[in-house]
């Protein structure tokens, strides 16, 4: 199933036996990474991300788990060896999301929570800051996370990771019309945004009408 979004809610009450059984399914690299985390929530987010990926590869693309080899490109963006399937994973708070596509895709999810909005002056372009602080006070926080997730999804779509300065490009948002201005890379992808509970989610791809229906996956039920 190309061009789709999958979501799972982490269960912090997951038993140790179930947790250890699920660890056996994922790659050795992420297995060790999960074990190094100090907090269980962080470990579960990494675990769930790869489990969603493997679940979809198996159920939607009929790829056996033992045939899944996850590698990383030069900038650290993961891909599945031997299969022309593009995906991107993001997690925040209680949720882990994964987008699949037949083309490069970037996705980011963030929980809308109180932050010092002056941080925008450090990371956003002047025009974005002006747009942000021109909003009514009650709308600024949500707009901040709209911009933040758009920027993250765009950078993940480019595949260059955090080597790109957040203020080297800027967004123009008018209702559902979203565009990026990036004179250095001269790209023109499309963007979609969703709100899930108190979370903001952004998707970046070259597909104008990327489906925004989210399929929920229960990791514990398989």
Phi, psi and omega in degrees: 000100180281160177052069183210160181235134179238145184222143174222145178258126184289148180245102182290346178271007179307130182292155180298324179295314179295317179303312181293325176295319180291326178301328182294340185279329189271176183293155180298322180300311180287332177298313179292324178297316178301320183288340181275342182294142179284321183255138183300322182301319180294319178298317182294324180297316177294317179300310182298323181302312181287328178295320176300313180304310183292323178300313182292319179300323180284310186283322185265330184244001177058036177262123181291147183302322181291345179266357181273116175238115183263120179244174179234141177285183183301326181266007176093004180282126183285153174210162180265118183298130173085359181230129181280059182240125180260140180211163175207140185241143174215153177211151177197139177056238184271354190243146172234131180234152177219127178254139177240148180200165173272359175227172178306142182215145176231139181222145176215138176232138179219145175278130179282105182219166186298128174220163174283109185295345177295345176299334179300327182292339179274327190244340183261160174288162182302317181296324179292319178297318179297317178297318182298309185280353173277344178289157172299147185308323184288346183253354187292320184298313180296321180294322177303313181286335172298311179296316184298313181290327175298315180297316180296316181297323179293315180295323179289327175295317178296327178085011182262004177061210184277013177286349179264131178287134182298336181262013178272359177208162180215160183250148171243123182238123175224103186058240180264002179272110184238130178220151178249141176246113184222092185290337181286322185251344176050050178255159180216063177284175178253156182228147173229146177231144179226155173242126179237111186053238178255036179241146175249134182232135178232143179233137178236130177197175175269009180260115187299316184253052179301126182300138181251008174286131182254130176263125182270138180240131174263108184300319184295331182270351176081000000 
